[in-house]
Amino acid sequence: MDTSGIGRRIVYWRERRGFTQTDFGQLMGQTKHRVQAIEGQNGSRIRAAYPWENALACIRRQVGA
């Protein structure tokens, strides 16, 4: 899976849906700081910080992408 730019895509869809990082984190059961980490890092570092499949599944459910 090509994860380059995933953080930018998450920001795009989160903002498009009108969610703040805090709102988005609450919907996923995570903190604002976790959302910042996911959005601000490349895929390999995200995998180390948060189970990748779980993160993507939560994000897809919340933004409908």
Summary of the structure (lengths in Angstrom):
residues: 65
radius of gyration: 10.4
end to end distance: 16.6
largest distance: 27.7
contacts: 173
relative contact order: 0.21
helix: 72%
strand: 0%
